[in-house]
Amino acid sequence: MWKNLCPDEVRPSIYAVDYERLWQMGYRALVFDIDNTLGSWGCQRLEERSVHLLEGLAQRGFRLGFLSNNRGLDREALVAQVAPHRVLWNAQKPRTHGLQALLQHLSAHASEAVLIGDQIFTDIWGAKRAGLYAILVAPYDPKSDSLGAKLRRPLERWILKICDQRTNCDD
């Protein structure tokens, strides 16, 4: 069970991920969680810095997809910012069916895909269950977290300590 909760990498933000290394490792599809990964929870638009990063990744050749447990109501401006890439709302992570549907849309196999998200119990657990490489980033704006996410954050920190100990013991 622990292996499904432990991310493959932990980074302070989406800007600290080494995308070139991921490309060299053979990953060709990037799936991003939206809320508190690319922007604050419930954001209507992404900051230009995020949009610029995504555009650069697409130009590099990555296939991009976006996945959220949020229903996506009234977020047309955000969808327009990431167009022409697919956004899947109400993904029901950590269930894998939404992620698998997005991978199919991206014509990507799980072994060539990376999920980048801010929560262990939704993003990381779902990615690991589906066979993706999983990168945990710190929340974009912890103050904007949903109530459920705020309640889970202390448990996530405890799990990360266990994951770190298990990794150190494996060396």
CYANA upper distance limits for C-alpha pairs under 8 A (distance plus 0.5 A):
  1 MET  CA      5 LEU  CA      7.47
  2 TRP  CA      6 CYS  CA      6.68
  2 TRP  CA    163 CYS  CA      7.87
  3 LYS  CA    128 LYS  CA      8.27
  4 ASN  CA    124 ILE  CA      7.83
  4 ASN  CA    125 TRP  CA      5.80
  4 ASN  CA    128 LYS  CA      5.60
  4 ASN  CA    129 ARG  CA      6.70
  5 LEU  CA    120 ILE  CA      6.67
  5 LEU  CA    121 PHE  CA      7.61
  5 LEU  CA    124 ILE  CA      6.71
  5 LEU  CA    125 TRP  CA      5.61
  5 LEU  CA    128 LYS  CA      7.89
  5 LEU  CA    159 ILE  CA      8.10
  6 CYS  CA    120 ILE  CA      8.15
  6 CYS  CA    124 ILE  CA      7.75
  6 CYS  CA    125 TRP  CA      8.36
  6 CYS  CA    159 ILE  CA      8.12
  6 CYS  CA    160 LEU  CA      7.40
  6 CYS  CA    163 CYS  CA      6.00
  7 PRO  CA    120 ILE  CA      8.18
  7 PRO  CA    124 ILE  CA      6.55
  7 PRO  CA    128 LYS  CA      8.44
  7 PRO  CA    133 TYR  CA      8.39
  7 PRO  CA    134 ALA  CA      5.74
  7 PRO  CA    135 ILE  CA      6.16
  7 PRO  CA    136 LEU  CA      6.51
  8 ASP  CA    133 TYR  CA      6.80
  8 ASP  CA    134 ALA  CA      5.81
  8 ASP  CA    135 ILE  CA      6.35
  8 ASP  CA    136 LEU  CA      8.42
  9 GLU  CA    134 ALA  CA      7.23
  9 GLU  CA    135 ILE  CA      5.28
  9 GLU  CA    136 LEU  CA      6.75
 10 VAL  CA    135 ILE  CA      6.23
 10 VAL  CA    136 LEU  CA      5.27
 10 VAL  CA    137 VAL  CA      6.33
 11 ARG  CA     16 ALA  CA      6.54
 11 ARG  CA     17 VAL  CA      6.86
 11 ARG  CA    135 ILE  CA      7.71
 11 ARG  CA    136 LEU  CA      6.77
 11 ARG  CA    137 VAL  CA      5.37
 11 ARG  CA    138 ALA  CA      7.33
 12 PRO  CA     16 ALA  CA      6.80
 12 PRO  CA    137 VAL  CA      5.83
 12 PRO  CA    138 ALA  CA      5.60
 13 SER  CA     17 VAL  CA      7.63
 13 SER  CA     37 THR  CA      8.13
 13 SER  CA    137 VAL  CA      5.47
 13 SER  CA    138 ALA  CA      6.21
 13 SER  CA    139 PRO  CA      8.11
 13 SER  CA    140 TYR  CA      7.71
 14 ILE  CA     37 THR  CA      7.66
 14 ILE  CA     38 LEU  CA      7.80
 14 ILE  CA    116 ILE  CA      8.16
 14 ILE  CA    137 VAL  CA      7.01
 15 TYR  CA     53 LEU  CA      8.30
 18 ASP  CA     22 LEU  CA      7.05
 19 TYR  CA     23 TRP  CA      6.71
 19 TYR  CA     57 LEU  CA      8.39
 20 GLU  CA     24 GLN  CA      6.73
 21 ARG  CA     25 MET  CA      6.63
 22 LEU  CA     26 GLY  CA      7.06
 22 LEU  CA     27 TYR  CA      6.06
 23 TRP  CA     27 TYR  CA      5.64
 23 TRP  CA     28 ARG  CA      6.89
 26 GLY  CA    112 GLU  CA      6.81
 27 TYR  CA    111 SER  CA      8.11
 27 TYR  CA    112 GLU  CA      4.84
 27 TYR  CA    113 ALA  CA      6.00
 27 TYR  CA    114 VAL  CA      7.38
 28 ARG  CA     61 GLY  CA      7.76
 28 ARG  CA     62 PHE  CA      5.52
 28 ARG  CA     63 ARG  CA      6.73
 28 ARG  CA    108 ALA  CA      8.18
 28 ARG  CA    112 GLU  CA      6.12
 28 ARG  CA    113 ALA  CA      6.63
 29 ALA  CA     62 PHE  CA      5.86
 29 ALA  CA     63 ARG  CA      5.09
 29 ALA  CA     64 LEU  CA      6.38
 29 ALA  CA     65 GLY  CA      8.23
 29 ALA  CA    106 LEU  CA      7.82
 29 ALA  CA    108 ALA  CA      6.99
 29 ALA  CA    112 GLU  CA      6.80
 29 ALA  CA    113 ALA  CA      5.06
 29 ALA  CA    114 VAL  CA      6.83
 30 LEU  CA     62 PHE  CA      7.09
 30 LEU  CA     63 ARG  CA      6.71
 30 LEU  CA     64 LEU  CA      5.54
 30 LEU  CA     65 GLY  CA      6.87
 30 LEU  CA    113 ALA  CA      6.26
 30 LEU  CA    114 VAL  CA      5.50
 30 LEU  CA    115 LEU  CA      6.50
 30 LEU  CA    116 ILE  CA      7.94
 31 VAL  CA     64 LEU  CA      6.42
 31 VAL  CA     65 GLY  CA      5.23
 31 VAL  CA     66 PHE  CA      5.96
 31 VAL  CA     67 LEU  CA      7.39
 31 VAL  CA    113 ALA  CA      7.75
 31 VAL  CA    114 VAL  CA      6.53
 31 VAL  CA    115 LEU  CA      5.13
 31 VAL  CA    116 ILE  CA      6.75
 32 PHE  CA     37 THR  CA      7.92
 32 PHE  CA     38 LEU  CA      8.07
 32 PHE  CA     64 LEU  CA      8.23
 32 PHE  CA     65 GLY  CA      6.86
 32 PHE  CA     66 PHE  CA      5.36
 32 PHE  CA     67 LEU  CA      6.66
 32 PHE  CA    115 LEU  CA      6.30
 32 PHE  CA    116 ILE  CA      5.46
 32 PHE  CA    117 GLY  CA      6.67
 33 ASP  CA     37 THR  CA      6.38
 33 ASP  CA     38 LEU  CA      7.63
 33 ASP  CA     66 PHE  CA      6.34
 33 ASP  CA     67 LEU  CA      5.54
 33 ASP  CA     68 SER  CA      6.10
 33 ASP  CA    115 LEU  CA      8.04
 33 ASP  CA    116 ILE  CA      6.75
 33 ASP  CA    117 GLY  CA      5.45
 33 ASP  CA    118 ASP  CA      8.00
 33 ASP  CA    123 ASP  CA      7.60
 34 ILE  CA     38 LEU  CA      5.66
 34 ILE  CA     39 GLY  CA      7.09
 34 ILE  CA     41 TRP  CA      8.40
 34 ILE  CA     66 PHE  CA      7.05
 34 ILE  CA     67 LEU  CA      7.00
 34 ILE  CA     68 SER  CA      6.33
 34 ILE  CA    117 GLY  CA      8.23
 35 ASP  CA     39 GLY  CA      6.36
 35 ASP  CA     40 SER  CA      6.24
 35 ASP  CA     41 TRP  CA      4.83
 35 ASP  CA     42 GLY  CA      6.60
 35 ASP  CA     43 CYS  CA      7.70
 35 ASP  CA     68 SER  CA      7.50
 35 ASP  CA     70 ASN  CA      8.35
 36 ASN  CA     40 SER  CA      5.06
 36 ASN  CA     41 TRP  CA      5.44
 36 ASN  CA    118 ASP  CA      7.00
 36 ASN  CA    139 PRO  CA      5.51
 36 ASN  CA    140 TYR  CA      5.10
 36 ASN  CA    141 ASP  CA      6.51
 36 ASN  CA    142 PRO  CA      7.90
 36 ASN  CA    144 SER  CA      8.17
 36 ASN  CA    145 ASP  CA      7.58
 37 THR  CA    116 ILE  CA      8.15
 37 THR  CA    117 GLY  CA      6.08
 37 THR  CA    118 ASP  CA      6.06
 37 THR  CA    137 VAL  CA      7.48
 37 THR  CA    138 ALA  CA      8.10
 37 THR  CA    139 PRO  CA      6.41
 37 THR  CA    140 TYR  CA      5.94
 38 LEU  CA     46 LEU  CA      7.41
 38 LEU  CA     50 SER  CA      6.95
 38 LEU  CA    140 TYR  CA      7.35
 39 GLY  CA     43 CYS  CA      6.70
 39 GLY  CA     45 ARG  CA      8.31
 39 GLY  CA     46 LEU  CA      6.22
 39 GLY  CA     47 GLU  CA      7.71
 39 GLY  CA     50 SER  CA      8.41
 39 GLY  CA    140 TYR  CA      6.39
 39 GLY  CA    141 ASP  CA      7.99
 40 SER  CA    140 TYR  CA      6.28
 40 SER  CA    141 ASP  CA      5.80
 40 SER  CA    144 SER  CA      6.52
 40 SER  CA    145 ASP  CA      8.22
 41 TRP  CA    141 ASP  CA      7.94
 41 TRP  CA    144 SER  CA      5.90
 41 TRP  CA    145 ASP  CA      6.25
 41 TRP  CA    146 SER  CA      7.56
 42 GLY  CA     70 ASN  CA      8.36
 43 CYS  CA     75 ARG  CA      8.27
 43 CYS  CA     78 LEU  CA      8.39
 44 GLN  CA     74 ASP  CA      8.00
 44 GLN  CA     75 ARG  CA      5.72
 44 GLN  CA     76 GLU  CA      8.19
 44 GLN  CA     77 ALA  CA      6.82
 44 GLN  CA     78 LEU  CA      6.15
 45 ARG  CA     75 ARG  CA      8.06
 45 ARG  CA     77 ALA  CA      6.42
 45 ARG  CA     78 LEU  CA      5.06
 45 ARG  CA     81 GLN  CA      7.94
 46 LEU  CA     50 SER  CA      6.75
 46 LEU  CA     51 VAL  CA      7.07
 46 LEU  CA     78 LEU  CA      6.87
 46 LEU  CA     81 GLN  CA      7.93
 47 GLU  CA     51 VAL  CA      7.03
 48 GLU  CA     52 HIS  CA      6.43
 49 ARG  CA     53 LEU  CA      6.74
 50 SER  CA     54 LEU  CA      6.77
 51 VAL  CA     55 GLU  CA      6.65
 51 VAL  CA     81 GLN  CA      7.46
 51 VAL  CA     82 VAL  CA      7.67
 52 HIS  CA     56 GLY  CA      6.72
 53 LEU  CA     57 LEU  CA      6.78
 54 LEU  CA     58 ALA  CA      6.74
 54 LEU  CA     82 VAL  CA      8.29
 55 GLU  CA     59 GLN  CA      6.68
 56 GLY  CA     60 ARG  CA      6.64
 57 LEU  CA     61 GLY  CA      7.10
 57 LEU  CA     62 PHE  CA      6.20
 58 ALA  CA     62 PHE  CA      5.50
 58 ALA  CA     63 ARG  CA      6.77
 58 ALA  CA     64 LEU  CA      7.28
 63 ARG  CA    106 LEU  CA      6.93
 64 LEU  CA     85 HIS  CA      6.55
 64 LEU  CA     86 ARG  CA      8.02
 64 LEU  CA    106 LEU  CA      7.97
 65 GLY  CA     85 HIS  CA      6.33
 65 GLY  CA     86 ARG  CA      5.73
 65 GLY  CA     87 VAL  CA      6.62
 65 GLY  CA     88 LEU  CA      8.49
 65 GLY  CA    102 LEU  CA      7.32
 65 GLY  CA    106 LEU  CA      7.76
 66 PHE  CA     85 HIS  CA      8.14
 66 PHE  CA     86 ARG  CA      6.76
 66 PHE  CA     87 VAL  CA      5.09
 66 PHE  CA     88 LEU  CA      6.63
 67 LEU  CA     87 VAL  CA      6.39
 67 LEU  CA     88 LEU  CA      5.40
 67 LEU  CA     89 TRP  CA      6.61
 67 LEU  CA     91 ALA  CA      6.82
 67 LEU  CA     98 GLY  CA      8.37
 67 LEU  CA     99 LEU  CA      7.85
 67 LEU  CA    102 LEU  CA      8.44
 68 SER  CA     72 GLY  CA      8.48
 68 SER  CA     87 VAL  CA      8.40
 68 SER  CA     88 LEU  CA      6.87
 68 SER  CA     89 TRP  CA      5.52
 68 SER  CA     90 ASN  CA      6.46
 68 SER  CA     91 ALA  CA      6.11
 68 SER  CA     92 GLN  CA      8.35
 68 SER  CA     93 LYS  CA      8.37
 69 ASN  CA     89 TRP  CA      6.48
 69 ASN  CA     90 ASN  CA      4.83
 69 ASN  CA     91 ALA  CA      5.37
 69 ASN  CA     92 GLN  CA      5.85
 69 ASN  CA     93 LYS  CA      6.88
 70 ASN  CA     89 TRP  CA      6.42
 70 ASN  CA     90 ASN  CA      5.81
 70 ASN  CA     91 ALA  CA      8.24
 71 ARG  CA     89 TRP  CA      5.85
 71 ARG  CA     90 ASN  CA      5.41
 72 GLY  CA     89 TRP  CA      6.25
 72 GLY  CA     90 ASN  CA      8.02
 75 ARG  CA     79 VAL  CA      7.02
 76 GLU  CA     80 ALA  CA      6.63
 77 ALA  CA     81 GLN  CA      6.79
 78 LEU  CA     82 VAL  CA      7.13
 79 VAL  CA     83 ALA  CA      6.62
 79 VAL  CA     87 VAL  CA      7.49
 80 ALA  CA     84 PRO  CA      8.32
 82 VAL  CA     86 ARG  CA      8.48
 86 ARG  CA    102 LEU  CA      8.13
 86 ARG  CA    105 HIS  CA      8.41
 88 LEU  CA     98 GLY  CA      7.80
 88 LEU  CA    102 LEU  CA      7.63
 91 ALA  CA     95 ARG  CA      8.30
 91 ALA  CA     97 HIS  CA      8.30
 91 ALA  CA     98 GLY  CA      5.42
 91 ALA  CA     99 LEU  CA      7.72
 92 GLN  CA     96 THR  CA      8.47
 92 GLN  CA     98 GLY  CA      7.50
 93 LYS  CA     98 GLY  CA      8.01
 93 LYS  CA     99 LEU  CA      8.47
 93 LYS  CA    122 THR  CA      5.43
 93 LYS  CA    123 ASP  CA      6.97
 93 LYS  CA    126 GLY  CA      6.15
 94 PRO  CA    121 PHE  CA      7.26
 94 PRO  CA    122 THR  CA      5.04
 94 PRO  CA    123 ASP  CA      6.92
 94 PRO  CA    124 ILE  CA      8.34
 94 PRO  CA    125 TRP  CA      6.23
 94 PRO  CA    126 GLY  CA      4.32
 94 PRO  CA    127 ALA  CA      8.01
 94 PRO  CA    129 ARG  CA      8.45
 95 ARG  CA     99 LEU  CA      8.48
 95 ARG  CA    126 GLY  CA      6.36
 96 THR  CA    100 GLN  CA      6.52
 96 THR  CA    126 GLY  CA      6.31
 96 THR  CA    127 ALA  CA      8.04
 96 THR  CA    129 ARG  CA      7.55
 96 THR  CA    130 ALA  CA      6.39
 97 HIS  CA    101 ALA  CA      6.62
 98 GLY  CA    102 LEU  CA      6.72
 99 LEU  CA    103 LEU  CA      6.68
 99 LEU  CA    126 GLY  CA      8.41
 99 LEU  CA    127 ALA  CA      8.25
 99 LEU  CA    130 ALA  CA      8.10
100 GLN  CA    104 GLN  CA      6.67
100 GLN  CA    130 ALA  CA      7.90
101 ALA  CA    105 HIS  CA      6.79
102 LEU  CA    106 LEU  CA      6.73
103 LEU  CA    107 SER  CA      6.54
103 LEU  CA    108 ALA  CA      5.65
103 LEU  CA    109 HIS  CA      7.08
103 LEU  CA    110 ALA  CA      7.68
103 LEU  CA    113 ALA  CA      8.49
104 GLN  CA    108 ALA  CA      6.63
104 GLN  CA    109 HIS  CA      8.17
108 ALA  CA    112 GLU  CA      7.04
108 ALA  CA    113 ALA  CA      7.29
109 HIS  CA    113 ALA  CA      7.16
110 ALA  CA    114 VAL  CA      8.42
110 ALA  CA    130 ALA  CA      7.34
110 ALA  CA    131 GLY  CA      6.06
110 ALA  CA    132 LEU  CA      5.61
111 SER  CA    131 GLY  CA      7.08
111 SER  CA    132 LEU  CA      6.51
111 SER  CA    133 TYR  CA      8.03
112 GLU  CA    132 LEU  CA      8.05
113 ALA  CA    132 LEU  CA      6.17
113 ALA  CA    133 TYR  CA      7.00
114 VAL  CA    132 LEU  CA      6.06
114 VAL  CA    133 TYR  CA      5.20
114 VAL  CA    134 ALA  CA      6.26
114 VAL  CA    135 ILE  CA      7.81
115 LEU  CA    123 ASP  CA      7.87
115 LEU  CA    124 ILE  CA      8.10
115 LEU  CA    127 ALA  CA      6.71
115 LEU  CA    132 LEU  CA      7.09
115 LEU  CA    133 TYR  CA      6.84
115 LEU  CA    134 ALA  CA      5.53
115 LEU  CA    135 ILE  CA      6.71
116 ILE  CA    123 ASP  CA      7.95
116 ILE  CA    134 ALA  CA      6.63
116 ILE  CA    135 ILE  CA      5.32
116 ILE  CA    136 LEU  CA      6.53
116 ILE  CA    137 VAL  CA      7.51
117 GLY  CA    123 ASP  CA      5.91
117 GLY  CA    124 ILE  CA      7.48
117 GLY  CA    134 ALA  CA      8.43
117 GLY  CA    135 ILE  CA      7.01
117 GLY  CA    136 LEU  CA      5.82
117 GLY  CA    137 VAL  CA      6.41
118 ASP  CA    123 ASP  CA      7.37
118 ASP  CA    136 LEU  CA      5.87
118 ASP  CA    137 VAL  CA      5.43
118 ASP  CA    138 ALA  CA      6.15
118 ASP  CA    139 PRO  CA      5.82
119 GLN  CA    123 ASP  CA      5.90
119 GLN  CA    124 ILE  CA      7.00
119 GLN  CA    136 LEU  CA      7.44
119 GLN  CA    139 PRO  CA      8.48
119 GLN  CA    149 ALA  CA      8.19
119 GLN  CA    156 GLU  CA      8.19
120 ILE  CA    124 ILE  CA      5.19
120 ILE  CA    125 TRP  CA      6.42
120 ILE  CA    136 LEU  CA      7.81
120 ILE  CA    156 GLU  CA      6.79
121 PHE  CA    125 TRP  CA      5.91
121 PHE  CA    126 GLY  CA      8.13
121 PHE  CA    156 GLU  CA      8.30
122 THR  CA    126 GLY  CA      6.30
123 ASP  CA    127 ALA  CA      6.55
124 ILE  CA    128 LYS  CA      6.52
124 ILE  CA    134 ALA  CA      6.24
124 ILE  CA    135 ILE  CA      7.76
124 ILE  CA    136 LEU  CA      7.38
125 TRP  CA    129 ARG  CA      6.57
126 GLY  CA    130 ALA  CA      6.73
127 ALA  CA    131 GLY  CA      6.71
127 ALA  CA    132 LEU  CA      5.58
127 ALA  CA    133 TYR  CA      7.46
127 ALA  CA    134 ALA  CA      6.51
128 LYS  CA    132 LEU  CA      5.99
128 LYS  CA    133 TYR  CA      7.36
128 LYS  CA    134 ALA  CA      7.09
141 ASP  CA    145 ASP  CA      7.62
142 PRO  CA    150 LYS  CA      8.42
145 ASP  CA    149 ALA  CA      6.33
145 ASP  CA    150 LYS  CA      6.43
146 SER  CA    150 LYS  CA      6.76
147 LEU  CA    151 LEU  CA      6.79
148 GLY  CA    152 ARG  CA      6.82
149 ALA  CA    153 ARG  CA      6.65
152 ARG  CA    156 GLU  CA      6.69
153 ARG  CA    157 ARG  CA      6.81
154 PRO  CA    158 TRP  CA      6.96
155 LEU  CA    159 ILE  CA      6.72
156 GLU  CA    160 LEU  CA      6.66
157 ARG  CA    161 LYS  CA      6.93
158 TRP  CA    162 ILE  CA      7.01
159 ILE  CA    163 CYS  CA      6.61
160 LEU  CA    164 ASP  CA      6.52
161 LYS  CA    165 GLN  CA      6.69
162 ILE  CA    166 ARG  CA      6.64
163 CYS  CA    167 THR  CA      6.66
164 ASP  CA    168 ASN  CA      6.67
165 GLN  CA    169 CYS  CA      6.64
166 ARG  CA    170 ASP  CA      6.78
167 THR  CA    171 ASP  CA      7.26
